[in-house]
Amino acid sequence: IATQPQATGGGPGTSSRAPLGSGFMSRPVIGDHKGYGLALVLEVLTGVLTGAGFGQAHSPEPLAAPGARYDLGHLFGVLNPSVFMPPSQFLTRMEQLCEEVVQTPRALGVERIYLPGELERERREVRLREGIPVHDETPAALQELCDRLGIERPVLG
């Protein structure tokens, strides 16, 4: 759905903050009419309905000010798929959708398309198997802190 961040005048941009702009209407990164509609519905559900900032009033700039209030809204919902179709049909359709997503043609330099949470699950499996990497300077910094606090340093790996 999302494309790449847009420059102020349209077209590809280079700033990671460009998509934030200063409100919903300045976010051209969402993508075409379906993305626009989905983004507008989400703006209604998470901004208008919750009483939080929305549209032009919801700007990232005030977040940089010391002591600024985060005016962010959240909406959590639960749907029971069995209300719409048998669970087995839902699972089959989900598997088909997931397969279509990961088989989507990739951009140059993109080795693989991950589903949400897939990369994190794979990393977790590696960390459980191989341990969590620790920066070379961490043990010495931890020892220095323990010495200063007068406590015994925990054993690392």
C-alpha positions in Angstrom: 0.0 0.0 0.0 2.7 2.5 1.0 5.2 3.7 -1.6 8.2 5.8 -0.7 8.3 9.1 1.2 7.5 12.0 -1.0 9.3 15.3 -1.3 7.3 18.5 -0.6 6.7 19.0 -4.3 5.7 15.4 -5.0 7.9 12.6 -6.3 10.4 10.5 -4.3 12.0 12.3 -1.3 15.0 11.7 0.9 13.7 12.8 4.3 12.4 10.1 6.6 10.1 12.8 8.3 8.6 13.9 4.9 5.6 11.6 5.2 4.7 13.0 8.6 4.2 16.5 7.2 1.8 18.3 9.4 -1.3 16.2 9.5 -3.3 13.6 7.5 -3.7 15.6 4.3 0.0 16.1 3.9 0.8 12.4 3.9 1.1 11.5 0.2 3.0 8.3 1.1 -0.2 6.3 1.6 -0.9 5.5 -2.0 -3.6 6.1 -4.5 -7.4 6.1 -3.9 -7.7 2.9 -1.8 -4.8 3.9 0.5 -6.3 7.4 0.8 -9.7 6.0 1.8 -8.1 3.6 4.3 -6.0 6.4 5.8 -9.0 8.7 6.1 -11.0 6.0 7.9 -8.1 5.4 10.3 -7.8 9.1 10.9 -11.5 9.2 11.9 -11.2 6.1 14.2 -7.9 7.1 15.9 -8.2 10.9 15.8 -11.7 12.2 15.5 -13.5 9.4 17.4 -10.9 9.2 20.3 -10.8 13.0 20.9 -7.1 13.1 19.9 -5.4 15.3 17.3 -6.4 14.8 13.7 -5.8 16.4 10.3 -3.7 19.6 10.4 -4.0 19.8 14.2 -2.0 16.6 14.5 1.5 17.7 13.7 4.8 16.1 14.6 6.5 19.5 15.2 5.2 20.1 18.8 6.5 16.7 19.8 10.0 18.1 19.6 9.3 20.8 22.3 10.4 19.9 25.9 7.4 18.8 27.9 5.1 18.5 24.9 2.0 16.5 25.2 1.6 13.6 22.9 -1.8 14.1 21.3 -2.0 10.6 19.8 -5.2 8.5 19.6 -5.5 4.7 19.6 -8.3 2.4 18.7 -8.2 -1.3 19.5 -10.8 -3.6 17.9 -11.5 -7.3 17.7 -13.3 -9.2 14.9 -14.4 -12.8 15.0 -13.8 -14.2 11.5 -16.4 -17.0 12.1 -19.1 -14.3 12.0 -18.2 -13.8 8.3 -17.2 -17.3 7.1 -16.2 -20.7 8.4 -12.8 -20.6 10.2 -11.2 -23.1 7.7 -12.2 -20.9 4.8 -10.8 -17.8 6.5 -7.5 -19.6 7.2 -7.3 -20.8 3.5 -7.9 -17.3 2.3 -5.4 -15.8 4.7 -2.7 -18.3 3.5 -3.5 -17.3 -0.1 -3.2 -13.6 0.7 0.1 -14.1 2.6 1.5 -16.1 -0.3 0.6 -13.4 -2.7 2.2 -10.8 -0.6 5.6 -12.6 -0.3 5.5 -13.4 -4.0 5.1 -9.7 -5.0 7.8 -8.5 -7.3 10.6 -7.0 -5.2 12.3 -3.6 -5.6 15.9 -3.6 -6.6 18.1 -4.6 -3.7 15.3 -6.2 -1.7 16.1 -9.8 -1.1 12.8 -10.9 0.5 9.4 -9.6 1.5 8.5 -10.3 5.1 5.0 -10.5 6.5 4.5 -8.4 9.7 6.2 -10.1 12.6 8.0 -12.7 10.4 11.5 -11.0 10.7 11.1 -10.6 14.4 10.1 -14.3 14.8 13.1 -15.4 12.8 15.4 -13.2 14.8 14.0 -14.6 18.1 14.7 -18.1 16.9 18.3 -17.2 16.1 18.7 -15.4 19.5 17.3 -18.4 21.4 19.7 -20.7 19.6 22.8 -18.5 19.4 22.2 -16.0 22.3 21.9 -12.2 22.2 24.9 -10.4 20.7 26.6 -8.0 23.1 28.7 -5.1 22.0 32.4 -5.5 22.8 32.4 -2.5 25.2 29.3 -3.6 27.1 31.0 -6.1 29.6 33.6 -3.5 30.7 30.9 -0.7 31.0 28.8 -3.1 33.0 31.7 -4.0 35.3 32.5 -0.3 35.8 28.9 0.3 36.8 28.8 -2.7 39.2 32.1 -1.6 40.8 30.7 1.9 41.3 27.5 0.5 42.9 29.3 -2.1 44.9 27.5 -5.1 43.4 28.6 -8.2 41.7 28.4 -8.2 37.9 26.1 -10.8 36.4 27.6 -13.4 34.1 27.3 -12.7 30.4 27.1 -15.7 28.1 
